[in-house]
Each structure stands twice: as C-alpha cells, then as structure tokens.
Amino acid sequence: MKDKVLRRVLILVTIAISVLFLVNNGIRRGSFYGDSMGYYLYLPAVFIYHNLSRPDVIPQDKMAPGAKAVQWYVGAMSKENTVNGNFVDQYTYGVALMELPFFVLAYTYEKITGVQPDGYSDIYDYAIKLSAIVYSLLGLMLVYRILRRYFNENQSIITIVALLLGTNLFWFTLCQAGMAHIPLFFLYALLMQLCIKMHERQSWSTFLGAGFVAGLCAVIRPTDVLCLLIPLLYGVYSRATLKAKLVFIRNNIGGIGLFIAGFILPLVPQFMYWKALTGQWLYYSYGSQSFNWDKPRIIEGLFYFKNGWLPYSLVMIFSLLGLFIVRYYKSWALSIWALLPVYVYVIYSWYCFNYINGLGSRPMIHVYPLLALPLAAFIKFISDRRVYIRVAFFAVVLFFASVNICNSMQQAQNTLFSEDSNMMFNLQTLYRMHLRYKDFVCMDNGIVQPDSDKMEKVIGLAYQGFEDTSGDHYVKDADKPGGVVYHMLQGQEYLPSDLEVIYDKARFGPNKWLKCSGNFKCTVIPGYYDHHLLVLGVLHDGKFISWSACKIDNKIGLVERSGNRQEINIYHHELDKWGQVYFFVPIPKDIQQGDQIRLSVWNIAKLEMYLDDLSLDLYRQKD
C-alpha cells in the first residue's frame, strides 16, 4: 500500500509540473519556424493551397493572415532549394504524416466554425503542440510496458518519470513542438514493442507493422535507418540465442518479406515527390550541409554545455552506467551496444554537431526508449543497496530533474540560450530567472566576472578617445556632446588599429585582472548569430595564447541601469542610445615578457555602429 501511494504521488507531481510548465511557458511559444515548419509545410500545401511544387506561391484568393509570414519564410528558403522551377522541401514528409491526424482536427474545427482554413493560425499551432504531447505520452506508455517485463512497478515508474523530468524530452514535449524527435521517440518505442510481439507471435500484421514503423523512422530522418539493428539483434546474447535467431529468420522468410515490404511502403511517397519535382528518384535536399565522417565531434556533442547532450539530460548519466549491468535486460543488450556507438558517431559527424534550435542534443531523444532499459537497470541496482545509498541516489536524481526543469524554464523565458552557453554560465545562473550584467558577460566568454565594487584600478594601460583624428569616420554625435566619436560604417568589420600593450612584468606586478571597456551606440539590431564584439587577445610570437570576447549590442544600457539585477533577457537591445560595455579578463598564467595584449572591436555583422572611449586598464581585487 505504501509503495502504491508513493507511485501515485510521483505520477501526480510529474503531471502537475508538466501542466504548470506547459501553461506558463509552452503554450505561447509558436511552432511554425525553422525545422518544424519545414516538416509541417507538406500539410497546408497539399490539403489547403494545392501548391506542393511551389508552397512559397500561395493563391491570393486563399491567402489568409497566418500564411503571409510563412510565404516570406518559405520564399527565402526556396532561393537555395529550387529545382526545375519547383521548390523542394529540404525536409522529408514523415513528420507531416505523423501530424496529419491533428492537422485534420484543426482543419475540421475551422470548417465547422465557418473560418477559412489557412493552415497556420493558432488552432493549427495548438494541434501540433497536442501531437507532441500525445506522441510523448504514448511513447512513455510503451516504454513502461517494455520495462515491466524486466523490472518491478516502482523501478519502471521511476525510470519513466526520470526520463521525462530529467532529460530534454521534457522540453521537446512541452515547449518545442513540431520537431522530428518526439514522433521518433514514440516510433522507436513502438518498434521495440512490435519487435517483442514479432518474436512471440509470428503474425503477418506484426511483421508488416514493424517494417512500416522502421521505414517511417528512416523516412523521417534517414540516419535513423539504424533502427533496423533493433529487430535484427533483439534476443541475441549468447551462442545459443544466436542460433535461435538464425532459426527464427529461416522459419519466417515470409514474415521477413512482409517486414521489408512494410519498410519500403512509407519510402514510396518520398521517392515519388522527389521524382515529380526534380526528375530524380533519390535527391539530396540538404545542399551543402553534410557529414564530416573523418572528424566527428563526439566529445563536444555529448559533453559540452554548448547544446551538448548530457549537460541538458543529466539523468542519462545513470543510463550510461547501466549499460554495464546487462544481466537485467539481456535480450536488448546487443541491440543497444551495437546501435549506440554507431548512432553517436553518425549524428555527431553532421556538420552542425551541436544541433542548434533546441535544448541539448536533439537526436539522442530518438534512442531514449532503448536507453530506458539500462537506466532502469541502474535504478534496480541501486534499489538493492543499503538505505543511505538509495536515499543519496534519489536525491541526486531529484537534483538532476530540478536542473533540467530550471534550464527549460530559463530557455523558455530567454535567460538561457543553450546553443551558445557554457558551463560557468549555467552554474552561475542555476535556479535564477533573472540576469545580471556579469551573467551576460559570462555567457559570452565563460569567465566568471568579479564584483565591480570589489575591484580597483591600478593603472591605465591604453586609451583611445578618437578626439585627435579627422576623417570621414570621426564625427560629432548630438547624444554625446563635447567630443568626437568613431563611426563604423556598414560593411566595415574592423577598426583601422587596435589598442596594444606589451606585457612588462615589472609594470604589471602581481595584479591579475585586465578591464576592457568602451562606450557604444548601435543603430541596427544584428542578425541571430552576428554580433558586435569587444575582443581581448594575448599573443606570443604572433600566435594567440588567450582570446576572449564580449558582445556589445545586447549590453548597451545595462550598466547605466540602477542596481545589478536586470529584468531582461539575453536578446536585449537598445538602439540609438549610448552605453558603456566592459568585461574583466584574468591575465593568462603563461604570459611572458614581451607578449602582446591587444584590445579590438570585431564588427562581425558589418553594420553601422558608433564607439568612443576604448580603454584597457589593469585592475586588482581590493584587500
């Protein structure tokens, strides 16, 4: 009875946390952008606009308000992916097929209520959000059923809860719908369930269904053709079971044929689409985006805080440990051990190994149904230990889950940007929903900034006030009376010269900090990844031994605000306003006499900007 109550409490708490997060963060986040819109695009193009070959050209008599922004977005994509006058969607149709039932619900609702369907209004957005929740829940239910074959109810429930609350499955279920990862999570779980049935009851429908699910995985993301290793290796863990597997294959040749037919079936519409639009049955729609097979970024993809896997799915550390406790899930051990290293190699060979646009490494979600088994095995292993070990373990699981929920809230409220983050920033801002100026700096360069009121200036090392030079770039600014400022013109990436100091040990003494600062005014908001940077580099024999930078554009106006707490997000911008920007950098320990210290401005965006009072100073911490 006690265990039953605890399980119910755990489930209710999980539901409550999920609902609260969805209401406060997930509902207001739109689904139609980036990858998610590329996947979804097939549905309105086929069922509403009938313009599959040119979805960027929407008939004016059917043009609804929600479609106008999409038309611009697709038009921008079509410039690089048009063949024979047709726009070829970069993304395959599989996700759209999974979303179809929910699209039909939204479409039917608009028809019943007398609204002209446009495919992009709020009702469709809600339908896609609902699809993510439904597929995630179905996937978790299937994983639970699989786990119950090997583990008791407590261990299975705890595994499911940890999988949801402790990994980026939480984020993509509740806040970033429309991506491929939740449908694939469900499909992998379904394939595993069908694999069990296929071996227990050799019915034609099970073989056909398992093949269809595997084919759908492959058509959604071709790299997931690796899922075929699951049914191929299931049940093999000894010489005897290998012989039994070969006998199974020999005795079910007809079933294997049905599996292959089922696998091919969902591929056919994609081949027909490519043939109709490009004249080719097989077409690589990703252009210059490709794999770097000789330089996989596995360490960065798994462990780095710049959108890596484990930093945003800490609970899966226990799953990796559970890989070595195969006695609890022997039937699946070879499938997992064979698939996982190949899968990791493939996904982190992709040119964009950190998989931008999301919280943590997105493709790893697909294999969570498999990784749930070693996770449960580790939980079972701990459950058999002494009470203090169990308490310590579950305290750590609770902590990991809280970190994941905190990161999800921060990402939703734009106080975290995981694809551009680092370990020190994440640790510094953990459990905080507001940012201070020094948090902004730490996110840029990973340097924990000292408190300004605990620092004191020793000497000024270099200064440029832009007062003594005439020329087109030197102008007076009405917002900064009494002096001349430097005007970086559009297209200009660098200043004519940088501030430079030669390191002299006697002059610098025991002082450990450099302060880089300047006053800046931006007139245009830079692009998503392009910024104005204040850069400090230390060079030895002409080679950098240290390089750190601070974004300029998102900090203007922050120093001038009263107090240190900023109720703003990382996308903050203030245009046509002067503001101070500064950051501290510790002097490198390996700096040598005569090394160059160089402060520069790097205008990556090549947009107009004004600057003044560029300064490099030596600081120390107060006693």
URGILIN-V239559 format. One record per residue. N is the residue number from 1. RES is the residue in one small letter. SS is DSSP state (H for helix, E for strand, C for the rest). Layout:
# URGILIN-V239559
n:N res:RES ss:SS
n:N res:RES ss:SS
This chain:
# URGILIN-V239559
n:1 res:m ss:C
n:2 res:k ss:H
n:3 res:d ss:H
n:4 res:k ss:H
n:5 res:v ss:H
n:6 res:l ss:H
n:7 res:r ss:H
n:8 res:r ss:H
n:9 res:v ss:H
n:10 res:l ss:H
n:11 res:i ss:H
n:12 res:l ss:H
n:13 res:v ss:H
n:14 res:t ss:H
n:15 res:i ss:H
n:16 res:a ss:H
n:17 res:i ss:H
n:18 res:s ss:H
n:19 res:v ss:H
n:20 res:l ss:H
n:21 res:f ss:H
n:22 res:l ss:H
n:23 res:v ss:H
n:24 res:n ss:H
n:25 res:n ss:H
n:26 res:g ss:H
n:27 res:i ss:C
n:28 res:r ss:C
n:29 res:r ss:C
n:30 res:g ss:C
n:31 res:s ss:C
n:32 res:f ss:C
n:33 res:y ss:C
n:34 res:g ss:H
n:35 res:d ss:H
n:36 res:s ss:H
n:37 res:m ss:H
n:38 res:g ss:H
n:39 res:y ss:H
n:40 res:y ss:H
n:41 res:l ss:H
n:42 res:y ss:H
n:43 res:l ss:H
n:44 res:p ss:H
n:45 res:a ss:H
n:46 res:v ss:H
n:47 res:f ss:H
n:48 res:i ss:C
n:49 res:y ss:C
n:50 res:h ss:C
n:51 res:n ss:C
n:52 res:l ss:C
n:53 res:s ss:C
n:54 res:r ss:C
n:55 res:p ss:C
n:56 res:d ss:C
n:57 res:v ss:C
n:58 res:i ss:C
n:59 res:p ss:C
n:60 res:q ss:H
n:61 res:d ss:H
n:62 res:k ss:H
n:63 res:m ss:C
n:64 res:a ss:C
n:65 res:p ss:H
n:66 res:g ss:H
n:67 res:a ss:H
n:68 res:k ss:H
n:69 res:a ss:H
n:70 res:v ss:H
n:71 res:q ss:H
n:72 res:w ss:H
n:73 res:y ss:H
n:74 res:v ss:H
n:75 res:g ss:H
n:76 res:a ss:H
n:77 res:m ss:H
n:78 res:s ss:H
n:79 res:k ss:C
n:80 res:e ss:C
n:81 res:n ss:C
n:82 res:t ss:E
n:83 res:v ss:E
n:84 res:n ss:C
n:85 res:g ss:C
n:86 res:n ss:E
n:87 res:f ss:E
n:88 res:v ss:C
n:89 res:d ss:C
n:90 res:q ss:C
n:91 res:y ss:C
n:92 res:t ss:C
n:93 res:y ss:C
n:94 res:g ss:H
n:95 res:v ss:H
n:96 res:a ss:H
n:97 res:l ss:H
n:98 res:m ss:H
n:99 res:e ss:H
n:100 res:l ss:H
n:101 res:p ss:H
n:102 res:f ss:H
n:103 res:f ss:H
n:104 res:v ss:H
n:105 res:l ss:H
n:106 res:a ss:H
n:107 res:y ss:H
n:108 res:t ss:H
n:109 res:y ss:H
n:110 res:e ss:H
n:111 res:k ss:H
n:112 res:i ss:H
n:113 res:t ss:C
n:114 res:g ss:C
n:115 res:v ss:C
n:116 res:q ss:C
n:117 res:p ss:C
n:118 res:d ss:C
n:119 res:g ss:C
n:120 res:y ss:C
n:121 res:s ss:C
n:122 res:d ss:H
n:123 res:i ss:H
n:124 res:y ss:H
n:125 res:d ss:H
n:126 res:y ss:H
n:127 res:a ss:H
n:128 res:i ss:H
n:129 res:k ss:H
n:130 res:l ss:H
n:131 res:s ss:H
n:132 res:a ss:H
n:133 res:i ss:H
n:134 res:v ss:H
n:135 res:y ss:H
n:136 res:s ss:H
n:137 res:l ss:H
n:138 res:l ss:H
n:139 res:g ss:H
n:140 res:l ss:H
n:141 res:m ss:H
n:142 res:l ss:H
n:143 res:v ss:H
n:144 res:y ss:H
n:145 res:r ss:H
n:146 res:i ss:H
n:147 res:l ss:H
n:148 res:r ss:C
n:149 res:r ss:C
n:150 res:y ss:C
n:151 res:f ss:C
n:152 res:n ss:C
n:153 res:e ss:H
n:154 res:n ss:H
n:155 res:q ss:H
n:156 res:s ss:H
n:157 res:i ss:H
n:158 res:i ss:H
n:159 res:t ss:H
n:160 res:i ss:H
n:161 res:v ss:H
n:162 res:a ss:H
n:163 res:l ss:H
n:164 res:l ss:H
n:165 res:l ss:H
n:166 res:g ss:C
n:167 res:t ss:C
n:168 res:n ss:C
n:169 res:l ss:H
n:170 res:f ss:H
n:171 res:w ss:H
n:172 res:f ss:H
n:173 res:t ss:H
n:174 res:l ss:H
n:175 res:c ss:C
n:176 res:q ss:C
n:177 res:a ss:C
n:178 res:g ss:C
n:179 res:m ss:C
n:180 res:a ss:H
n:181 res:h ss:H
n:182 res:i ss:H
n:183 res:p ss:H
n:184 res:l ss:H
n:185 res:f ss:H
n:186 res:f ss:H
n:187 res:l ss:H
n:188 res:y ss:H
n:189 res:a ss:H
n:190 res:l ss:H
n:191 res:l ss:H
n:192 res:m ss:H
n:193 res:q ss:H
n:194 res:l ss:H
n:195 res:c ss:H
n:196 res:i ss:H
n:197 res:k ss:H
n:198 res:m ss:H
n:199 res:h ss:H
n:200 res:e ss:H
n:201 res:r ss:C
n:202 res:q ss:C
n:203 res:s ss:C
n:204 res:w ss:H
n:205 res:s ss:H
n:206 res:t ss:H
n:207 res:f ss:H
n:208 res:l ss:H
n:209 res:g ss:H
n:210 res:a ss:H
n:211 res:g ss:H
n:212 res:f ss:H
n:213 res:v ss:H
n:214 res:a ss:H
n:215 res:g ss:H
n:216 res:l ss:H
n:217 res:c ss:H
n:218 res:a ss:H
n:219 res:v ss:H
n:220 res:i ss:H
n:221 res:r ss:C
n:222 res:p ss:H
n:223 res:t ss:H
n:224 res:d ss:H
n:225 res:v ss:H
n:226 res:l ss:H
n:227 res:c ss:H
n:228 res:l ss:H
n:229 res:l ss:H
n:230 res:i ss:H
n:231 res:p ss:H
n:232 res:l ss:H
n:233 res:l ss:H
n:234 res:y ss:C
n:235 res:g ss:C
n:236 res:v ss:C
n:237 res:y ss:C
n:238 res:s ss:C
n:239 res:r ss:H
n:240 res:a ss:H
n:241 res:t ss:H
n:242 res:l ss:H
n:243 res:k ss:H
n:244 res:a ss:H
n:245 res:k ss:H
n:246 res:l ss:H
n:247 res:v ss:H
n:248 res:f ss:H
n:249 res:i ss:H
n:250 res:r ss:H
n:251 res:n ss:H
n:252 res:n ss:C
n:253 res:i ss:H
n:254 res:g ss:H
n:255 res:g ss:H
n:256 res:i ss:H
n:257 res:g ss:H
n:258 res:l ss:H
n:259 res:f ss:H
n:260 res:i ss:H
n:261 res:a ss:H
n:262 res:g ss:H
n:263 res:f ss:H
n:264 res:i ss:H
n:265 res:l ss:H
n:266 res:p ss:H
n:267 res:l ss:H
n:268 res:v ss:H
n:269 res:p ss:H
n:270 res:q ss:H
n:271 res:f ss:H
n:272 res:m ss:H
n:273 res:y ss:H
n:274 res:w ss:H
n:275 res:k ss:H
n:276 res:a ss:H
n:277 res:l ss:H
n:278 res:t ss:H
n:279 res:g ss:C
n:280 res:q ss:C
n:281 res:w ss:C
n:282 res:l ss:C
n:283 res:y ss:C
n:284 res:y ss:C
n:285 res:s ss:C
n:286 res:y ss:C
n:287 res:g ss:C
n:288 res:s ss:C
n:289 res:q ss:C
n:290 res:s ss:C
n:291 res:f ss:E
n:292 res:n ss:C
n:293 res:w ss:C
n:294 res:d ss:C
n:295 res:k ss:C
n:296 res:p ss:C
n:297 res:r ss:C
n:298 res:i ss:H
n:299 res:i ss:H
n:300 res:e ss:H
n:301 res:g ss:H
n:302 res:l ss:H
n:303 res:f ss:H
n:304 res:y ss:C
n:305 res:f ss:C
n:306 res:k ss:C
n:307 res:n ss:C
n:308 res:g ss:C
n:309 res:w ss:C
n:310 res:l ss:H
n:311 res:p ss:H
n:312 res:y ss:H
n:313 res:s ss:C
n:314 res:l ss:C
n:315 res:v ss:C
n:316 res:m ss:H
n:317 res:i ss:H
n:318 res:f ss:H
n:319 res:s ss:H
n:320 res:l ss:H
n:321 res:l ss:H
n:322 res:g ss:H
n:323 res:l ss:C
n:324 res:f ss:C
n:325 res:i ss:C
n:326 res:v ss:H
n:327 res:r ss:H
n:328 res:y ss:H
n:329 res:y ss:C
n:330 res:k ss:H
n:331 res:s ss:H
n:332 res:w ss:H
n:333 res:a ss:H
n:334 res:l ss:H
n:335 res:s ss:H
n:336 res:i ss:H
n:337 res:w ss:H
n:338 res:a ss:H
n:339 res:l ss:H
n:340 res:l ss:H
n:341 res:p ss:H
n:342 res:v ss:H
n:343 res:y ss:H
n:344 res:v ss:H
n:345 res:y ss:H
n:346 res:v ss:H
n:347 res:i ss:H
n:348 res:y ss:C
n:349 res:s ss:C
n:350 res:w ss:E
n:351 res:y ss:C
n:352 res:c ss:C
n:353 res:f ss:C
n:354 res:n ss:C
n:355 res:y ss:C
n:356 res:i ss:C
n:357 res:n ss:C
n:358 res:g ss:C
n:359 res:l ss:C
n:360 res:g ss:C
n:361 res:s ss:C
n:362 res:r ss:H
n:363 res:p ss:H
n:364 res:m ss:H
n:365 res:i ss:H
n:366 res:h ss:H
n:367 res:v ss:H
n:368 res:y ss:H
n:369 res:p ss:H
n:370 res:l ss:H
n:371 res:l ss:H
n:372 res:a ss:H
n:373 res:l ss:H
n:374 res:p ss:H
n:375 res:l ss:H
n:376 res:a ss:H
n:377 res:a ss:H
n:378 res:f ss:H
n:379 res:i ss:H
n:380 res:k ss:H
n:381 res:f ss:H
n:382 res:i ss:H
n:383 res:s ss:H
n:384 res:d ss:C
n:385 res:r ss:C
n:386 res:r ss:C
n:387 res:v ss:H
n:388 res:y ss:H
n:389 res:i ss:H
n:390 res:r ss:H
n:391 res:v ss:H
n:392 res:a ss:H
n:393 res:f ss:H
n:394 res:f ss:H
n:395 res:a ss:H
n:396 res:v ss:H
n:397 res:v ss:H
n:398 res:l ss:H
n:399 res:f ss:H
n:400 res:f ss:H
n:401 res:a ss:H
n:402 res:s ss:H
n:403 res:v ss:H
n:404 res:n ss:H
n:405 res:i ss:H
n:406 res:c ss:H
n:407 res:n ss:H
n:408 res:s ss:H
n:409 res:m ss:H
n:410 res:q ss:H
n:411 res:q ss:H
n:412 res:a ss:H
n:413 res:q ss:C
n:414 res:n ss:C
n:415 res:t ss:C
n:416 res:l ss:C
n:417 res:f ss:C
n:418 res:s ss:H
n:419 res:e ss:H
n:420 res:d ss:H
n:421 res:s ss:C
n:422 res:n ss:C
n:423 res:m ss:H
n:424 res:m ss:H
n:425 res:f ss:H
n:426 res:n ss:H
n:427 res:l ss:H
n:428 res:q ss:H
n:429 res:t ss:C
n:430 res:l ss:C
n:431 res:y ss:C
n:432 res:r ss:C
n:433 res:m ss:C
n:434 res:h ss:C
n:435 res:l ss:E
n:436 res:r ss:E
n:437 res:y ss:H
n:438 res:k ss:H
n:439 res:d ss:H
n:440 res:f ss:H
n:441 res:v ss:H
n:442 res:c ss:H
n:443 res:m ss:H
n:444 res:d ss:H
n:445 res:n ss:H
n:446 res:g ss:C
n:447 res:i ss:C
n:448 res:v ss:C
n:449 res:q ss:C
n:450 res:p ss:C
n:451 res:d ss:C
n:452 res:s ss:H
n:453 res:d ss:H
n:454 res:k ss:H
n:455 res:m ss:E
n:456 res:e ss:E
n:457 res:k ss:E
n:458 res:v ss:E
n:459 res:i ss:E
n:460 res:g ss:E
n:461 res:l ss:E
n:462 res:a ss:E
n:463 res:y ss:E
n:464 res:q ss:E
n:465 res:g ss:C
n:466 res:f ss:C
n:467 res:e ss:C
n:468 res:d ss:C
n:469 res:t ss:C
n:470 res:s ss:C
n:471 res:g ss:C
n:472 res:d ss:C
n:473 res:h ss:C
n:474 res:y ss:E
n:475 res:v ss:E
n:476 res:k ss:E
n:477 res:d ss:E
n:478 res:a ss:C
n:479 res:d ss:C
n:480 res:k ss:E
n:481 res:p ss:E
n:482 res:g ss:E
n:483 res:g ss:E
n:484 res:v ss:E
n:485 res:v ss:E
n:486 res:y ss:E
n:487 res:h ss:E
n:488 res:m ss:E
n:489 res:l ss:C
n:490 res:q ss:C
n:491 res:g ss:C
n:492 res:q ss:C
n:493 res:e ss:C
n:494 res:y ss:E
n:495 res:l ss:C
n:496 res:p ss:C
n:497 res:s ss:C
n:498 res:d ss:C
n:499 res:l ss:E
n:500 res:e ss:E
n:501 res:v ss:E
n:502 res:i ss:E
n:503 res:y ss:C
n:504 res:d ss:C
n:505 res:k ss:H
n:506 res:a ss:H
n:507 res:r ss:H
n:508 res:f ss:H
n:509 res:g ss:C
n:510 res:p ss:C
n:511 res:n ss:C
n:512 res:k ss:C
n:513 res:w ss:E
n:514 res:l ss:E
n:515 res:k ss:E
n:516 res:c ss:E
n:517 res:s ss:E
n:518 res:g ss:E
n:519 res:n ss:E
n:520 res:f ss:E
n:521 res:k ss:E
n:522 res:c ss:E
n:523 res:t ss:C
n:524 res:v ss:C
n:525 res:i ss:C
n:526 res:p ss:C
n:527 res:g ss:C
n:528 res:y ss:C
n:529 res:y ss:C
n:530 res:d ss:C
n:531 res:h ss:C
n:532 res:h ss:E
n:533 res:l ss:E
n:534 res:l ss:E
n:535 res:v ss:E
n:536 res:l ss:E
n:537 res:g ss:E
n:538 res:v ss:E
n:539 res:l ss:E
n:540 res:h ss:E
n:541 res:d ss:C
n:542 res:g ss:C
n:543 res:k ss:E
n:544 res:f ss:E
n:545 res:i ss:E
n:546 res:s ss:E
n:547 res:w ss:E
n:548 res:s ss:E
n:549 res:a ss:E
n:550 res:c ss:E
n:551 res:k ss:E
n:552 res:i ss:C
n:553 res:d ss:C
n:554 res:n ss:C
n:555 res:k ss:C
n:556 res:i ss:C
n:557 res:g ss:C
n:558 res:l ss:C
n:559 res:v ss:C
n:560 res:e ss:C
n:561 res:r ss:C
n:562 res:s ss:C
n:563 res:g ss:C
n:564 res:n ss:C
n:565 res:r ss:E
n:566 res:q ss:E
n:567 res:e ss:C
n:568 res:i ss:C
n:569 res:n ss:C
n:570 res:i ss:C
n:571 res:y ss:C
n:572 res:h ss:C
n:573 res:h ss:C
n:574 res:e ss:C
n:575 res:l ss:C
n:576 res:d ss:C
n:577 res:k ss:C
n:578 res:w ss:C
n:579 res:g ss:E
n:580 res:q ss:E
n:581 res:v ss:E
n:582 res:y ss:E
n:583 res:f ss:E
n:584 res:f ss:E
n:585 res:v ss:E
n:586 res:p ss:E
n:587 res:i ss:C
n:588 res:p ss:C
n:589 res:k ss:C
n:590 res:d ss:C
n:591 res:i ss:C
n:592 res:q ss:C
n:593 res:q ss:C
n:594 res:g ss:C
n:595 res:d ss:C
n:596 res:q ss:E
n:597 res:i ss:E
n:598 res:r ss:E
n:599 res:l ss:E
n:600 res:s ss:E
n:601 res:v ss:E
n:602 res:w ss:E
n:603 res:n ss:E
n:604 res:i ss:C
n:605 res:a ss:C
n:606 res:k ss:C
n:607 res:l ss:C
n:608 res:e ss:C
n:609 res:m ss:E
n:610 res:y ss:E
n:611 res:l ss:E
n:612 res:d ss:E
n:613 res:d ss:E
n:614 res:l ss:E
n:615 res:s ss:E
n:616 res:l ss:E
n:617 res:d ss:E
n:618 res:l ss:E
n:619 res:y ss:E
n:620 res:r ss:E
n:621 res:q ss:E
n:622 res:k ss:C
n:623 res:d ss:C
